[in-house]
Amino acid sequence: MTVVGGAAWIATELAKKDLAPASCRWCAVSALDASIRGALVWERNPETAHDLSNVTVLGVAPASALGLTAFAAWHDGRTENIAADLAIVTEAMMVAMDLNQLTKYLVGRQRPYAHFDNVNVLCAGEGCSRPPPHDDDFSFFSGHTTAVFSLAAASGAVASIRGYRAAPWIWAQGMAIAVLSGYLRMAGDRHYFTDVLTGAALGFAAGALIPTLFHRPPPGVAGPDAPRFRISLAPAGGGAGAGIAGVF
């Protein structure tokens, strides 16, 4: 699953120039998104925020999520879990990113810097180059935010399922990095608030549910302090309902 998902994401990235929409399909901006953009964007140097967000998603977040998950297993004397734990976290992130990629190509939302004609500000420094035009219409929803929230939630979920003593710390640092990443995407004028909010919700859902629904160990294997709960889906009132119950 991870290999296929990763290959699909890489292939669509390499073909982005050919697959990108010729023009925005979603061009309008709501009053909410416009007002939040005005409050958060780094007007003088949004490119710095963009660069910092890249450092977060490419370095800080994966190193933190994978490194702390491995450390938690080692610290509890359960090194046999490390390879499986890291594979599960990576799988959750790849599922989230493939859903994000598919949505971006289908929706074609114009990025803030393109909508507000902020390209000159993005590229005010010496040696700077404009973002490629084929990337102008991939605003919805934020891939950086999706990736970081999925890493944070998946590492936290795996640590909780295993009953690692460091689980609360993994959740706390992962969510802090994820929130920072979402803010930097808006400060860098690459995404609107609704792009970031959607990426956070989907990334968190994928990160939390994939380990919980598909990789929960049999009873007695998870560890004595692991939370015991179940998620159920059932018809309700002409629609569908979801429930969660257990001991946390």
N, C-alpha and C positions, 0 to 999 in steps of 0.2 A: 504493500500500500504506500509506504513512504517513498520507495524508489520510483514507482509509477507516478505518484503525485509530484515528486520533485522533477522528474523528467518532463512532465507536462507543463509545469510552471516555467522551467528553463526554456522549453521550446517556444512557448508563447511570448516570453520576454525577447528572445532572439528575433522573433517574427513580428515584433510590435510595430515596426515602421510600416509593414504591409497590412497588418490586421487592424490598425488604428482607424477609428471613424474619420471620414473626410472632414467633418465639422461636428460641432457639439450637437448632441441630441437633447441634452438637458442644459439649457443655456441660462434660464432665469435664476435669480437669487432671491431667496425669501428675506423679509425684513430681519428675522432672527439671525440668519447667517451673516447678513451684511453688517449688522450692529456688532456682533461678536467678533467678526473679522476686524472691524475698525478699532476695537478695544485691544486685541491681542497681537496683531501683526507687528513685527519689528520694522517700522516704516523706513528707517535709515539703512538697515542692513539685514533684510530677511534671509539672505543667503547664508549668513552665519548660523541662524537657527536651522536652516535646511541641512547644513553640514553637520551640526551637532545631532540632528535626528538620525542622520545616516550612521554616525558613530554609535548611537544608542542601539539601532536595530541590527547593525552588522557586527558589533563587538560587545557592548556592555550587556545587552539583554540575553543573548545566547550564552555568553560566558557565565553570567550570573545564574540563569536557569539551569543549565546543564551542569555547571561546576558545583553549585550548591546542592543539587539533587544527588550528584555522585558523592559529595562530601557527607551528606546526611546519611547515606547508606553505609559509607565507611565508618563514620563516627559511631553508628549503632552496631558495628560488627557484622554487617550484612552485605559484604562486597559482592556476593553472588548475584545481587539484584541490579547492580550498576548498569550493565549492558542493556538489560530489558527496560529499565527505567528511562534511560536516555533515548532508546528507540521509541518508546511510547510518547514521550514529550515531543520528539521530532515528528512523529506521525500526526499528532494533533495539530502542530503548526502547519504541516504541509496540506492537510485537509482544509484548514481555514484559509490558507493562501490561495489554493485552487478555487475555492468559492469566491474569494475576493477578486481574483483575476477574471473569472468568468463574468462576474457582475460588472466590472470596469468596462470590459469590451462591449457588453450589451447596453449599458446605460449611457456611456459617453458624456459624462457631465464635465462641463468646462471648469478648469481650475481657476482659483481666485485671481492669480496673477495675470492670467489670460483675459478673464472677464473684465477686470479693472485696469487693464493695459498697464500693468506694473512691471513689465519686462525690463525696462531701462533701470529701474531701481534694483531689481534682482542682479543686474549685471553692471553695477557701477564701478567695481574694482578693476584694476589693471590685470589683463590676461584672462578676464572672465568671459565665458561664452554663454549665449542665450540657451535656456532649456530647449531641447529639440521640439519643433512644432508638432510632431506626431504625439508628443506626450501632453499636449495642452488639454486633452479631453478625457482624462482618466482620474477625475477628482473623487468620484463616488465608487467605492468608499475607501478610506485610507488603508493602504496595504501595510505601511509601517505600523500603524496602531493595531491592526489585526494581528500581525506577526508577534508584536511584543506582548499583547494581552493573551494570546494563545499560549505563548511560552510561559508566562507568569502563572496562568491558571492551570496549565497541564503539569508544570513542576510542582505547584502547590497541591494539586489533586493527587498526584502520584505519592508525594510525601505523606499526605494525610491517609491515603489508602494503606500504605505500608506501615503506618504508625510511627514514622520517624520522629524523634524528639525535636528535630529542627524544623518541623513542618510550619509552625507559626512564623518563623523568621523567613522561610522561603516565600510564603504568601505575602508577607509585609514588604520585603524588598522588591519582589516581582511586581506588585501592584504600584509601588512608588515609581519604579522605572517606567512602567507602562503609562501611567498618567503623565509623566514628564515627556515621554515620546509623543503622546497625543497633543500636548501643548505646543511642542516644538514644530509639529506639522502645521499648526495654525499660525504660529509665529513666523514660520518660513513662507507663508502665503501659498502653500501647496494644497491645503484642504480647508473646507469649511467645518464649522462645528458639527453639523449633521453627518458629514463624512467620518469624522473622528468618533462621534458617538456610536454610529453604526458599526464601525470597525471594532470598537471596544466591546460592544455587545456580542457580535458574532465571534470575535477572537476568544472572549471569555467563555462563551457557550461551548465552542469546539474544544477548548483546552480543558474545561471541567468535565464535559460529558463523555468524551471519547475514552479517557482512562476509566471513568466510573462505569460506563455501560458495557465496554468491550474488554477491559483488561483487569477487572477486579479478581484478585486471587481467591481460591476456595476458602471457606471458613477455617480459621486456625492458622492460615499461612500469612495473612496480612500483618500480624503482629498483635500483641496483647492490648496495645493502646489505640489501635486503629478505630476510626469511627465505623459504626455498623448502620448502614441505612440502605434503602432501596427506592428506586424511582419507578413509578407506575403510570401508564397511560390507559385511559378508559373513556367510553362514550359518556357524555354529560350534557343534558339539556338540549338535545338536538345538535350538539357539536362534540368537542373532545376536551378532556380535562387531563391535567398532569398533577401528580402528587409525589411528595417525598416524605418518608417517615423513617424513624430509626433513632439510634443513640449516637450523639456526636461528641 
